[in-house]
Amino acid sequence: MCMPYQKGGTCQKWVKTFCAMSMTQIFQDDSTIRCLSELNYSMMCLEECQLIHCNEMKVIFTISWRGMGKTTYIGTSRIQIPEVFPSLKILQIANLNNLQSLVEPIDLLRSELITLKLLKHIHLEHCPRLEKLFPCSLSLPSLEILIILFCSNLKTILYSQHKYEVSPSPLPNIKRIYLQELPQLQHIHDDAMFRFETPNWEKLFLRGCPSFQRLPLLKQEYPKSKVEVSGERGWWGKLQWSLPEQIEHFLHLPPPEFTSCKKHIIKSYLR
């Protein structure tokens, strides 16, 4: 079941009811939605969502500590893990001109972990005011592909904030990450010494990310094979390594010479 939702706002109650049952949802050119969670906090059946030209949106998901979730234990501590959109697998976002963040907890007095447990694929492009994606307390246990393109203000992917619990394994199933034309992106995680558990990570693709100077630290036992990194030669040569052994986890695959971003100065002309 798929419902395109364009330039709405006159039948909000009906839209909320329909969204709760829909498996695929397309929101396009809508000026009334500020946050996807406002339509229906828990869209139980939603598996795929597209958001295009919804220019009032500043955040996609706000996660409340009073919402649904599950209880788990870390040691002897009882931890509540809120969940929203429990069936969501694919999220595609394009041309949200005022978007600043993808996920934000709205109760900063608590420090529990949060999750989008089935989300497998994120494609994000052309969001000029986007600064950050996920709080470091978020876990994306099913995420395999992350694509971020043409977001000129993006600075970090996993951001830290006071009183946030840090998820010990935010991207355990990631396979491929594509980052292109993100001139201000500095790193994946705000904590330079955070070690990722990424046993399935295969490829990191970067183009036009001159501020990205630090690859993430990986746990010693991961990955079993090196992560292939496709990036410009000049960028690779300027990378900063937090630890000497870090480079052993990555294999640089430079692009063909003709794709270099360096400008070539013409010194003479054939006559």
C-alpha positions as CSV (number, residue, x, y, z in Angstrom):
1,M,0.0,0.0,0.0
2,C,1.4,3.3,-1.1
3,M,0.1,6.8,-0.6
4,P,1.6,10.0,-2.2
5,Y,1.0,12.9,0.1
6,Q,1.4,16.3,-1.6
7,K,0.6,19.9,-0.4
8,G,-1.6,18.6,2.4
9,G,-2.9,19.9,5.7
10,T,-6.7,19.9,5.1
11,C,-7.4,16.4,6.2
12,Q,-4.8,15.8,8.9
13,K,-6.8,13.3,11.0
14,W,-7.5,11.1,8.0
15,V,-3.8,11.3,6.9
16,K,-2.7,10.2,10.4
17,T,-5.1,7.2,10.3
18,F,-4.0,6.2,6.8
19,C,-0.3,6.5,7.6
20,A,-0.6,4.1,10.5
21,M,-1.6,1.4,8.1
22,S,0.5,2.3,5.1
23,M,3.7,0.3,4.2
24,T,5.1,2.9,1.7
25,Q,4.7,6.6,2.1
26,I,5.8,9.5,-0.2
27,F,5.7,13.1,1.2
28,Q,6.3,15.7,-1.5
29,D,6.0,19.5,-1.6
30,D,4.3,19.6,1.7
31,S,4.7,22.8,3.8
32,T,2.8,21.6,6.9
33,I,5.0,18.8,8.1
34,R,7.8,19.9,10.5
35,C,8.7,16.4,11.8
36,L,7.7,13.0,10.6
37,S,6.9,11.9,14.1
38,E,4.1,14.5,14.3
39,L,1.9,12.7,11.8
40,N,1.9,9.5,13.9
41,Y,4.4,8.7,16.6
42,S,4.4,5.0,15.9
43,M,3.7,4.1,12.3
44,M,3.6,0.4,12.9
45,C,3.5,-0.8,9.3
46,L,5.6,1.8,7.5
47,E,8.5,0.1,5.7
48,E,9.6,2.7,3.1
49,C,9.4,6.5,3.3
50,Q,10.3,9.2,0.8
51,L,10.5,12.9,1.8
52,I,11.0,15.4,-1.0
53,H,10.8,19.2,-0.9
54,C,9.2,19.3,2.5
55,N,10.9,22.6,3.4
56,E,9.4,23.1,6.9
57,M,11.0,19.9,8.2
58,K,13.9,20.6,10.6
59,V,14.2,17.1,12.0
60,I,12.9,13.8,10.7
61,F,12.5,11.8,13.9
62,T,12.0,13.0,17.5
63,I,12.2,10.2,19.9
64,S,10.4,10.6,23.2
65,W,11.3,8.7,26.3
66,R,7.6,8.2,27.0
67,G,7.0,6.3,23.8
68,M,7.1,2.6,22.9
69,G,10.2,0.6,23.6
70,K,11.8,-2.4,25.2
71,T,13.6,-3.0,28.4
72,T,17.1,-4.6,28.4
73,Y,19.8,-5.0,30.9
74,I,23.4,-3.9,30.8
75,G,25.1,-5.6,33.7
76,T,22.7,-5.1,36.6
77,S,21.3,-1.9,35.2
78,R,17.8,-1.8,33.7
79,I,17.8,0.2,30.5
80,Q,14.7,1.4,28.6
81,I,15.3,1.6,24.8
82,P,12.6,3.7,23.0
83,E,11.7,2.6,19.5
84,V,9.8,4.5,16.7
85,F,8.8,3.3,13.3
86,P,9.6,-0.3,14.2
87,S,9.0,-1.6,10.6
88,L,10.9,1.1,8.7
89,K,13.6,-0.3,6.4
90,I,14.2,2.3,3.6
91,L,14.4,6.1,4.1
92,Q,15.0,8.4,1.1
93,I,15.4,12.2,1.7
94,A,15.9,14.9,-0.9
95,N,15.8,18.7,-1.1
96,L,14.7,19.5,2.5
97,N,16.1,23.0,2.6
98,N,15.6,23.5,6.3
99,L,16.6,20.1,7.6
100,Q,19.1,20.3,10.5
101,S,19.2,16.8,11.9
102,L,17.7,13.3,11.2
103,V,17.2,12.1,14.8
104,E,16.8,14.0,18.1
105,P,15.7,12.8,21.5
106,I,13.3,15.4,22.9
107,D,13.8,14.7,26.6
108,L,17.4,15.6,27.4
109,L,17.1,14.8,31.1
110,R,17.3,11.1,30.4
111,S,20.2,9.2,28.9
112,E,18.8,5.9,27.6
113,L,19.8,4.3,24.3
114,I,17.5,4.7,21.3
115,T,17.1,2.7,18.1
116,L,15.6,2.4,14.7
117,K,15.9,-1.3,14.6
118,L,15.0,-2.4,11.1
119,L,16.3,0.6,9.0
120,K,18.6,-0.9,6.3
121,H,19.0,1.8,3.7
122,I,19.4,5.6,4.0
123,H,19.7,7.9,1.0
124,L,20.1,11.6,1.7
125,E,20.9,14.4,-0.7
126,H,20.7,18.1,-1.2
127,C,19.9,19.3,2.3
128,P,22.0,22.5,2.6
129,R,21.4,23.2,6.3
130,L,21.9,19.7,7.6
131,E,24.6,19.8,10.3
132,K,24.4,16.4,11.9
133,L,22.6,13.1,11.5
134,F,22.3,10.9,14.6
135,P,22.9,11.3,18.3
136,C,25.6,9.0,19.6
137,S,23.0,7.2,21.7
138,L,21.3,5.9,18.6
139,S,21.8,2.3,17.4
140,L,21.1,1.3,13.8
141,P,21.5,-2.5,14.1
142,S,20.2,-3.3,10.6
143,L,21.7,-0.4,8.6
144,E,23.7,-1.7,5.6
145,I,23.9,1.2,3.2
146,L,24.3,4.9,4.0
147,I,24.4,7.4,1.2
148,I,24.9,11.2,1.8
149,L,25.3,13.5,-1.2
150,F,25.5,17.3,-1.6
151,C,24.9,18.5,1.9
152,S,27.2,21.5,2.2
153,N,26.8,22.2,5.9
154,L,27.1,18.6,7.3
155,K,29.9,18.4,9.9
156,T,29.4,15.0,11.6
157,I,27.3,11.8,11.3
158,L,27.1,10.6,14.9
159,Y,27.1,13.7,17.2
160,S,27.8,13.8,21.0
161,Q,25.8,15.9,23.5
162,H,25.9,16.3,27.2
163,K,24.1,13.5,29.1
164,Y,23.7,11.3,26.1
165,E,24.5,7.6,26.6
166,V,26.9,6.4,23.9
167,S,25.8,3.4,22.0
168,P,28.5,0.7,22.1
169,S,27.8,-0.5,18.6
170,P,25.9,2.1,16.5
171,L,26.5,0.5,13.0
172,P,27.2,-3.2,13.5
173,N,25.9,-4.3,10.1
174,I,27.1,-1.5,7.9
175,K,28.4,-2.6,4.5
176,R,28.8,0.5,2.4
177,I,29.0,4.2,3.0
178,Y,29.0,6.8,0.2
179,L,29.9,10.4,1.0
180,Q,30.1,12.9,-1.8
181,E,30.3,16.7,-2.0
182,L,30.3,17.3,1.8
183,P,32.9,20.0,2.2
184,Q,32.5,20.5,5.9
185,L,32.2,16.9,7.0
186,Q,35.0,16.2,9.5
187,H,34.4,12.6,10.8
188,I,31.8,9.9,11.3
189,H,31.8,10.0,15.2
190,D,32.5,13.0,17.4
191,D,34.6,10.9,19.7
192,A,38.0,10.5,17.9
193,M,38.9,7.4,20.0
194,F,35.5,5.6,19.6
195,R,36.0,2.1,18.2
196,F,33.4,0.8,15.8
197,E,32.3,-2.8,15.6
198,T,31.9,-3.3,11.9
199,P,32.4,-7.0,10.9
200,N,30.6,-6.5,7.5
201,W,32.0,-3.2,6.4
202,E,33.2,-3.5,2.7
203,K,33.5,-0.1,1.2
204,L,33.8,3.6,1.9
205,F,33.4,5.9,-1.0
206,L,34.4,9.6,-0.7
207,R,34.5,12.5,-3.2
208,G,34.7,16.2,-2.5
209,C,35.1,15.9,1.3
210,P,38.3,17.9,1.9
211,S,37.6,18.4,5.7
212,F,37.2,14.7,6.3
213,Q,40.7,13.9,7.7
214,R,40.1,11.1,10.1
215,L,38.9,7.6,9.4
216,P,37.1,5.8,12.2
217,L,38.9,3.5,14.6
218,L,37.8,-0.1,14.3
219,K,37.9,-2.8,17.0
220,Q,41.0,-5.1,16.6
221,E,39.0,-8.1,15.6
222,Y,37.0,-6.2,12.9
223,P,36.9,-6.1,10.0
224,K,38.1,-9.6,8.9
225,S,39.2,-8.1,5.6
226,K,40.3,-4.5,4.9
227,V,37.7,-1.9,4.2
228,E,38.1,-0.6,0.6
229,V,38.4,3.2,0.6
230,S,37.8,5.0,-2.7
231,G,39.0,8.5,-2.4
232,E,41.2,11.1,-4.2
233,R,44.9,10.6,-3.9
234,G,45.5,14.1,-2.4
235,W,42.9,13.5,0.2
236,W,44.3,10.1,1.2
237,G,47.8,11.6,1.7
238,K,46.5,14.2,4.1
239,L,44.6,11.8,6.4
240,Q,45.4,11.9,10.2
241,W,45.7,8.6,11.9
242,S,44.6,8.3,15.6
243,L,46.7,5.2,16.1
244,P,49.6,3.7,14.0
245,E,47.9,0.4,13.5
246,Q,44.7,2.0,12.2
247,I,45.8,2.2,8.6
248,E,46.0,-1.6,8.5
249,H,42.2,-1.8,8.5
250,F,41.8,0.2,5.3
251,L,42.9,-0.4,1.7
252,H,43.1,2.7,-0.5
253,L,41.7,2.4,-4.0
254,P,42.4,5.7,-5.8
255,P,40.1,6.8,-8.7
256,P,41.5,7.0,-12.2
257,E,43.8,9.9,-12.9
258,F,41.2,11.8,-15.0
259,T,38.8,12.1,-12.0
260,S,41.3,14.1,-10.0
261,C,39.8,17.4,-8.6
262,K,43.2,19.2,-8.9
263,K,43.3,22.1,-11.4
264,H,45.9,21.7,-14.1
265,I,47.6,25.0,-15.1
266,I,48.3,25.3,-18.9
267,K,51.9,26.4,-19.3
268,S,52.0,26.5,-23.0
269,Y,49.8,26.1,-26.1
270,L,50.4,24.2,-29.3
271,R,50.4,26.5,-32.3
